[in-house]
Amino acid sequence: MLTIGEVAKKVEISIGAIRFYERKGLLKPAARNEQNNRLYLEDDLNWLVFIKCLRETGMSVEDIKKYYDQVNEGTSTLKERTKLIEGQKQKLLNDIEEKKAQLVHLDNKLERYYRGENY
């Protein structure tokens, strides 16, 4: 079992974020030791890694909660979960394309500067 500090370090998120996810129902309440410190399993750590991934793609806490609830309902929700993750994947792909276009624009600007143009 891992302490909240160990989990935070491994996942590279703050202790406050872990507590927030627990309060929001994105993470099952942690077991506690004799000193009332939170203790987490490897499965909890893996789930937090996935939450971090989803948040970094821009998924809202509300949508992650919806997804988490569906996971806990079992395989009957696979279709809905697949649709949610596919939607997030498409959003991320769109974001990547936007960033590529922005990169081209910056490269074009730099080429003008390298040629000595002021604009």
DOVO-842854 format. One record per residue: residue number from 1; x, y, z of N, C-alpha, C in turn. Coordinates in nm, 2 decimals. Atoms other than C-alpha are relative to their C-alpha. Layout:
BEGIN
{node NUM; {X; Y; Z}; {X; Y; Z}; {X; Y; Z}}
...
This chain:
BEGIN
{node 1; {0.08; -0.12; 0.00}; {0.00; 0.00; 0.00}; {0.09; 0.12; 0.00}}
{node 2; {-0.08; -0.12; 0.01}; {0.12; 0.35; -0.08}; {-0.07; 0.11; 0.07}}
{node 3; {0.05; -0.12; -0.06}; {0.08; 0.67; 0.11}; {-0.04; 0.10; -0.10}}
{node 4; {0.04; -0.10; 0.10}; {-0.08; 0.97; -0.05}; {0.12; 0.08; -0.05}}
{node 5; {-0.12; -0.07; 0.05}; {0.26; 1.14; -0.07}; {0.07; -0.09; -0.10}}
{node 6; {-0.07; 0.08; 0.10}; {0.41; 0.84; -0.25}; {-0.08; -0.01; -0.13}}
{node 7; {0.08; 0.00; 0.12}; {0.12; 0.83; -0.49}; {0.01; 0.13; -0.08}}
{node 8; {-0.01; -0.13; 0.07}; {0.14; 1.20; -0.56}; {0.13; 0.01; -0.07}}
{node 9; {-0.13; -0.01; 0.06}; {0.51; 1.17; -0.63}; {0.01; -0.09; -0.13}}
{node 10; {-0.01; 0.10; 0.11}; {0.47; 0.86; -0.86}; {-0.09; 0.05; -0.12}}
{node 11; {0.09; -0.04; 0.11}; {0.18; 1.01; -1.06}; {0.03; 0.14; -0.04}}
{node 12; {-0.04; -0.14; 0.03}; {0.33; 1.36; -1.05}; {-0.12; 0.10; 0.00}}
{node 13; {0.11; -0.09; -0.03}; {0.02; 1.53; -0.92}; {0.01; 0.04; 0.15}}
{node 14; {0.00; -0.05; -0.14}; {-0.04; 1.72; -0.59}; {-0.08; -0.09; 0.09}}
{node 15; {0.08; 0.07; -0.10}; {-0.17; 1.57; -0.28}; {-0.14; 0.06; 0.00}}
{node 16; {0.13; -0.07; 0.01}; {-0.45; 1.83; -0.30}; {-0.08; -0.05; -0.11}}
{node 17; {0.08; 0.05; 0.11}; {-0.55; 1.70; -0.64}; {-0.05; -0.14; 0.03}}
{node 18; {0.04; 0.14; -0.03}; {-0.57; 1.34; -0.51}; {-0.12; 0.02; 0.10}}
{node 19; {0.11; -0.03; -0.09}; {-0.79; 1.47; -0.22}; {-0.13; 0.05; -0.07}}
{node 20; {0.11; -0.06; 0.08}; {-1.00; 1.67; -0.47}; {-0.07; -0.11; -0.08}}
{node 21; {0.06; 0.10; 0.08}; {-1.06; 1.37; -0.69}; {-0.08; -0.10; 0.09}}
{node 22; {0.07; 0.09; -0.09}; {-1.16; 1.16; -0.39}; {-0.13; 0.07; 0.04}}
{node 23; {0.12; -0.07; -0.04}; {-1.41; 1.43; -0.28}; {-0.10; 0.01; -0.11}}
{node 24; {0.09; -0.01; 0.12}; {-1.55; 1.46; -0.63}; {-0.06; -0.14; -0.04}}
{node 25; {0.05; 0.13; 0.04}; {-1.61; 1.08; -0.64}; {0.07; -0.06; -0.11}}
{node 26; {-0.07; 0.06; 0.11}; {-1.35; 1.01; -0.90}; {0.09; -0.11; 0.04}}
{node 27; {-0.09; 0.09; -0.06}; {-1.16; 0.79; -0.67}; {-0.06; -0.06; 0.12}}
{node 28; {0.07; 0.05; -0.12}; {-1.29; 0.55; -0.41}; {0.07; 0.04; 0.12}}
{node 29; {-0.06; -0.05; -0.12}; {-1.23; 0.66; -0.06}; {0.12; -0.10; 0.04}}
{node 30; {-0.12; 0.08; -0.03}; {-0.88; 0.54; 0.05}; {-0.02; -0.07; 0.13}}
{node 31; {-0.01; 0.07; -0.13}; {-0.82; 0.29; 0.32}; {0.09; 0.09; 0.09}}
{node 32; {-0.07; -0.08; -0.10}; {-0.67; 0.43; 0.64}; {0.08; -0.09; 0.09}}
{node 33; {-0.08; 0.08; -0.09}; {-0.39; 0.31; 0.86}; {-0.04; 0.05; 0.15}}
{node 34; {0.03; -0.03; -0.15}; {-0.38; 0.34; 1.25}; {0.01; 0.15; 0.03}}
{node 35; {-0.02; -0.14; -0.02}; {-0.27; 0.70; 1.22}; {-0.10; 0.08; -0.08}}
{node 36; {0.11; -0.07; 0.08}; {-0.57; 0.78; 0.99}; {0.06; 0.05; -0.13}}
{node 37; {-0.06; -0.04; 0.13}; {-0.33; 0.83; 0.69}; {-0.07; -0.08; -0.11}}
{node 38; {0.05; 0.07; 0.11}; {-0.47; 0.75; 0.35}; {0.10; -0.10; -0.06}}
{node 39; {-0.08; 0.11; 0.06}; {-0.34; 0.43; 0.19}; {-0.06; -0.04; -0.14}}
{node 40; {0.05; 0.03; 0.13}; {-0.37; 0.35; -0.18}; {0.06; -0.13; -0.06}}
{node 41; {-0.04; 0.12; 0.07}; {-0.34; 0.03; -0.39}; {0.06; 0.04; -0.13}}
{node 42; {-0.06; -0.02; 0.14}; {-0.15; 0.00; -0.72}; {-0.11; 0.03; -0.10}}
{node 43; {0.11; -0.03; 0.09}; {-0.49; 0.00; -0.89}; {-0.04; 0.15; 0.01}}
{node 44; {0.03; -0.14; -0.02}; {-0.56; 0.34; -0.74}; {0.10; 0.09; -0.07}}
{node 45; {-0.11; -0.07; 0.07}; {-0.23; 0.47; -0.87}; {-0.02; 0.00; -0.15}}
{node 46; {0.02; 0.01; 0.15}; {-0.30; 0.34; -1.22}; {-0.12; 0.08; -0.04}}
{node 47; {0.12; -0.08; 0.03}; {-0.65; 0.50; -1.21}; {0.04; 0.15; 0.00}}
{node 48; {-0.04; -0.15; 0.00}; {-0.49; 0.84; -1.11}; {0.08; 0.03; -0.12}}
{node 49; {-0.07; -0.03; 0.12}; {-0.25; 0.81; -1.40}; {-0.09; 0.03; -0.11}}
{node 50; {0.10; -0.01; 0.11}; {-0.55; 0.77; -1.63}; {-0.08; 0.13; 0.02}}
{node 51; {0.07; -0.12; -0.03}; {-0.73; 1.06; -1.46}; {0.09; 0.12; -0.05}}
{node 52; {-0.10; -0.11; 0.04}; {-0.42; 1.28; -1.52}; {0.00; 0.01; -0.15}}
{node 53; {0.00; 0.01; 0.15}; {-0.41; 1.17; -1.88}; {-0.13; 0.07; -0.06}}
{node 54; {0.13; -0.06; 0.04}; {-0.78; 1.26; -1.93}; {0.00; 0.15; 0.02}}
{node 55; {0.00; -0.15; -0.03}; {-0.74; 1.60; -1.76}; {0.10; 0.07; -0.10}}
{node 56; {-0.10; -0.06; 0.09}; {-0.43; 1.67; -1.98}; {-0.06; 0.01; -0.14}}
{node 57; {0.06; -0.01; 0.14}; {-0.64; 1.61; -2.29}; {-0.12; 0.10; 0.00}}
{node 58; {0.10; -0.10; -0.01}; {-0.89; 1.86; -2.16}; {-0.14; -0.05; 0.05}}
{node 59; {0.12; 0.05; -0.04}; {-1.16; 1.63; -2.03}; {-0.04; 0.06; 0.13}}
{node 60; {0.04; -0.06; -0.12}; {-1.37; 1.79; -1.76}; {-0.01; -0.10; 0.11}}
{node 61; {0.02; 0.09; -0.11}; {-1.40; 1.65; -1.41}; {-0.13; -0.07; 0.00}}
{node 62; {0.14; 0.05; 0.01}; {-1.77; 1.60; -1.47}; {0.00; -0.12; -0.09}}
{node 63; {-0.01; 0.11; 0.10}; {-1.70; 1.38; -1.78}; {0.08; -0.12; 0.06}}
{node 64; {-0.07; 0.11; -0.06}; {-1.44; 1.18; -1.59}; {-0.08; -0.07; 0.10}}
{node 65; {0.09; 0.07; -0.10}; {-1.69; 1.12; -1.31}; {-0.10; -0.08; -0.07}}
{node 66; {0.10; 0.07; 0.08}; {-1.94; 1.01; -1.57}; {0.06; -0.13; -0.04}}
{node 67; {-0.08; 0.12; 0.05}; {-1.68; 0.77; -1.72}; {0.02; -0.10; 0.12}}
{node 68; {-0.03; 0.09; -0.12}; {-1.58; 0.64; -1.37}; {-0.12; -0.07; 0.05}}
{node 69; {0.12; 0.07; -0.04}; {-1.94; 0.57; -1.28}; {-0.04; -0.11; -0.09}}
{node 70; {0.03; 0.11; 0.10}; {-1.99; 0.38; -1.60}; {0.10; -0.12; 0.02}}
{node 71; {-0.09; 0.11; -0.03}; {-1.67; 0.18; -1.53}; {-0.05; -0.09; 0.11}}
{node 72; {0.05; 0.08; -0.12}; {-1.82; 0.08; -1.19}; {-0.13; -0.07; -0.03}}
{node 73; {0.12; 0.07; 0.04}; {-2.14; -0.02; -1.36}; {0.03; -0.14; -0.07}}
{node 74; {-0.04; 0.12; 0.06}; {-1.95; -0.29; -1.55}; {-0.01; 0.01; -0.16}}
{node 75; {-0.01; 0.01; 0.14}; {-1.94; -0.41; -1.91}; {-0.12; 0.05; -0.08}}
{node 76; {0.12; -0.05; 0.07}; {-2.29; -0.30; -1.99}; {0.01; 0.14; -0.05}}
{node 77; {-0.02; -0.14; 0.04}; {-2.16; 0.05; -2.03}; {0.12; 0.02; -0.10}}
{node 78; {-0.12; -0.01; 0.09}; {-1.87; -0.03; -2.27}; {-0.03; 0.09; -0.12}}
{node 79; {0.03; -0.08; 0.11}; {-2.05; 0.13; -2.56}; {0.01; 0.15; 0.03}}
{node 80; {0.00; -0.14; -0.04}; {-2.10; 0.46; -2.38}; {0.14; 0.05; 0.03}}
{node 81; {-0.14; -0.04; -0.04}; {-1.74; 0.46; -2.24}; {0.08; 0.01; -0.13}}
{node 82; {-0.07; 0.00; 0.12}; {-1.60; 0.38; -2.58}; {-0.03; 0.13; -0.08}}
{node 83; {0.04; -0.13; 0.07}; {-1.80; 0.68; -2.73}; {0.07; 0.12; 0.07}}
{node 84; {-0.06; -0.11; -0.07}; {-1.67; 0.91; -2.46}; {0.15; 0.01; -0.02}}
{node 85; {-0.14; 0.00; 0.02}; {-1.31; 0.81; -2.50}; {0.03; 0.03; -0.15}}
{node 86; {-0.02; -0.03; 0.14}; {-1.33; 0.82; -2.88}; {-0.02; 0.15; -0.03}}
{node 87; {0.03; -0.14; 0.01}; {-1.48; 1.17; -2.85}; {0.12; 0.08; 0.05}}
{node 88; {-0.11; -0.07; -0.06}; {-1.19; 1.28; -2.63}; {0.12; -0.02; -0.09}}
{node 89; {-0.11; 0.03; 0.09}; {-0.94; 1.12; -2.87}; {-0.01; 0.09; -0.12}}
{node 90; {0.02; -0.09; 0.11}; {-1.09; 1.32; -3.16}; {0.03; 0.14; 0.03}}
{node 91; {-0.03; -0.14; -0.05}; {-1.07; 1.64; -2.96}; {0.15; 0.02; 0.00}}
{node 92; {-0.14; -0.01; -0.01}; {-0.71; 1.57; -2.89}; {0.07; 0.01; -0.14}}
{node 93; {-0.05; -0.01; 0.14}; {-0.64; 1.50; -3.26}; {-0.02; 0.13; -0.07}}
{node 94; {0.03; -0.14; 0.05}; {-0.81; 1.83; -3.35}; {0.10; 0.10; 0.06}}
{node 95; {-0.09; -0.09; -0.06}; {-0.60; 2.01; -3.10}; {0.14; -0.01; -0.06}}
{node 96; {-0.13; 0.02; 0.06}; {-0.28; 1.85; -3.24}; {0.01; 0.07; -0.14}}
{node 97; {0.00; -0.06; 0.13}; {-0.38; 1.97; -3.59}; {0.01; 0.15; 0.01}}
{node 98; {-0.01; -0.14; -0.03}; {-0.44; 2.32; -3.46}; {0.14; 0.04; 0.04}}
{node 99; {-0.13; -0.03; -0.05}; {-0.10; 2.32; -3.29}; {0.10; -0.01; -0.12}}
{node 100; {-0.09; 0.01; 0.12}; {0.07; 2.20; -3.62}; {-0.02; 0.12; -0.09}}
{node 101; {0.02; -0.12; 0.09}; {-0.09; 2.49; -3.81}; {0.06; 0.12; 0.07}}
{node 102; {-0.07; -0.11; -0.07}; {0.03; 2.73; -3.54}; {0.15; -0.01; -0.02}}
{node 103; {-0.15; 0.02; 0.02}; {0.38; 2.58; -3.57}; {0.04; 0.05; -0.14}}
{node 104; {-0.03; -0.04; 0.14}; {0.38; 2.63; -3.95}; {0.00; 0.16; -0.01}}
{node 105; {0.01; -0.14; 0.01}; {0.27; 2.99; -3.90}; {0.13; 0.07; 0.07}}
{node 106; {-0.12; -0.05; -0.07}; {0.56; 3.05; -3.65}; {0.12; -0.02; -0.08}}
{node 107; {-0.12; 0.03; 0.08}; {0.81; 2.88; -3.88}; {0.00; 0.10; -0.12}}
{node 108; {0.01; -0.10; 0.11}; {0.69; 3.11; -4.17}; {0.05; 0.14; 0.05}}
{node 109; {-0.04; -0.13; -0.05}; {0.74; 3.42; -3.95}; {0.15; 0.00; 0.02}}
{node 110; {-0.14; 0.01; -0.02}; {1.09; 3.30; -3.85}; {0.08; 0.00; -0.13}}
{node 111; {-0.07; 0.00; 0.13}; {1.19; 3.24; -4.21}; {0.01; 0.14; -0.05}}
{node 112; {-0.01; -0.14; 0.04}; {1.10; 3.60; -4.29}; {0.10; 0.08; 0.08}}
{node 113; {-0.10; -0.07; -0.08}; {1.31; 3.72; -4.00}; {0.14; -0.04; -0.04}}
{node 114; {-0.13; 0.05; 0.05}; {1.60; 3.50; -4.11}; {0.04; 0.07; -0.13}}
{node 115; {-0.03; -0.07; 0.13}; {1.58; 3.67; -4.45}; {0.02; 0.15; 0.02}}
{node 116; {-0.02; -0.14; -0.03}; {1.60; 4.01; -4.28}; {-0.12; 0.08; -0.02}}
{node 117; {0.12; -0.08; 0.01}; {1.24; 4.11; -4.33}; {-0.05; 0.04; 0.13}}
{node 118; {0.05; -0.05; -0.12}; {1.08; 4.32; -4.07}; {-0.14; -0.05; 0.04}}
{node 119; {0.14; 0.04; -0.02}; {0.73; 4.18; -4.10}; {-0.01; -0.15; 0.02}}
